[in-house]
Amino acid sequence: MYCTRKVTEDLFWVGGNDRRLACFEGVYSVPDGVSYNSYLLIDDRTVLFDTVDRAVEKVFFENVEHVLNGRKLDFVVVSHLEPDHSATLATLLLKYPEATVVCNQKSFEMMKNFGYTDDSLKTYLVEEGDILNTGHHEFTFVMAPMVHWPEVMMTFDKTAGTLFSADAFGAFGALNGNLFADEVDFFGDYLDEARRYYTNIVGKYGVQVQAVLKKAANLEIKRICPLHGFVWREKLGDYIEYYEKWSRYEPEVNGVMIAYASVYGNTENTAEILATMLREKGVKVTMFDVSVKPESEVVAAAFKYSNLVFASTTYNAEIFVRMEETLRDLVAHNIQKRTVAFIENGSWAATSGKKMRELFEKCKDMSFIENTVSLRSSLKETQLAELEALADAIAITVPGIVKETPANATAGSEGKTGAPGANDPNALFKLSYGLFVVTTKDGDKDNGCITNTAIQVASNPNRLAIAVNKANYSHDTIVKTGLANICVLTESAPFDMFTRFGFSSGRDTDKFKGYDAIKRTPNGLLAVTEHVNAVFSGKVVQTVDCGSHSVFILDITESEILSDEKSVTYAYYFDHIKPKPKRADDGEKKTRWVCKICGYEYEGEELPDDFQCPLCKHGKDDFEKIEG
Ligand code: FEO
């Protein structure tokens, strides 16, 4: 018996639903089934838009016959040759031999390859922008190669504003009587399956999806009729926005997806502890055991989340087999623009971390967190600090996360509005500090910055802490590599050393250009050797998010004394090294604001509250007003 639905007064859905299919395309589980959509237009001349999979052919032919109601079929538009939409084409043409097949040249070749037809077929071969007129409706054709196969094309009904979008904007899931997306809570109940469909079917082809979205932006689309899933007639822009995001490989959620492979539960246990640490730092987390979760779900989640963690045991000196399959699938789907961290396990030779990273090095715009945690069979109490350091390094790279710390948890309470004068920022200048060049290395690029906060925080083990502004390139490099050298500056350091290392960004400057007083330490980083009395090489064991700055706690791996000169203090810098602000000598009185840290001058009566020194990144509180 036929089962159809009206899309508009003269357009009918004539497809079918399959809830028995175990694996779509032989790969993707479809627990909620799948729909094969076909649409039939009743105009002066009739048009069928695509056929269906063999699984639903009985109801499909009954639907077509019912809607035609004795009319002949004039045209069959073939958008996509994949057999889930074309397997019944040959049978259809036997039933309706007078129909002309509307397709492009590539589709025509593919039809022959699949054995659906031969050269005697009546065809109207179309190219981009060609027109088909059926009486009241005029159609044009939009080529969409690689969304999902090379022959794919969309058809746009210029009269009704209907886009027949082929696989694009489709979704897994049978329709259950609901033809339109607005008949269900799509974004609440169906978005996950739509994402899993997109990422696994066309996720690899983001560039091609972007190209067709650009073309679609010039069409006045009122409804979208895809080959799977719901018809869209409301909130089209909301769904298109998801396609924009997915095809640009931009995450929807600032958070962490942890996927793990664990044979006896020890890697899983470590992944659980990491997830707990991250959640306590205010980071959203989702987790997958790749041994039991279908790869397609991990792929979809990887497209959804900004940060990825993979934890795997080592197996046959390789990545555990189910993890390796999942990662290869993810890489094949072109995942990019993610920050990735790894946990490896091995009872005698842990290699999975290195091997997992090698797979992702083929992907575009990936950042890696260097402090891979390496387990020997299981996580030990002594490694908790290392895991915490990994959690800190991950949390810092999750975009837009506001971490709840005791300091910001109490903001707005009595401490902020307490007694007048209780929060004088100048009091901070009474603290004594030294000054240091912190050197880092990003790939082949050496960099250095100035910090005034380096202190010894433990003697067993010997540990230093440094605070680095998050806006600094050095900050990101330390997060990435876990390495830094701290060079202790002396009183002989000239102002231009502070200018060189402190007042520009290593992102666009080579701070060591033309600077010879350097040497390379065993960790591969540079150390400054002039106006420096000691150098410490450090490896990050913990990172603390302090708001504008991160504090890195480092194990000292090497240390060396270079001279007996006195270390410079912050106060000495202000009194003897930093040039004093000059009065204006043009006779005109102007109000200036001078940065007490680097000497940058801002001219104007008022300094904006959110002003940040463009040189040293210090805020309004570090400026003093100079008049005249
Ligand atoms: Fe639904 Fe690419 O076929």
Residues whose N, C-alpha, C, O or C-beta is under 5 A from the ligand:
A	BS01	FEO	E82 D84 H148 D167
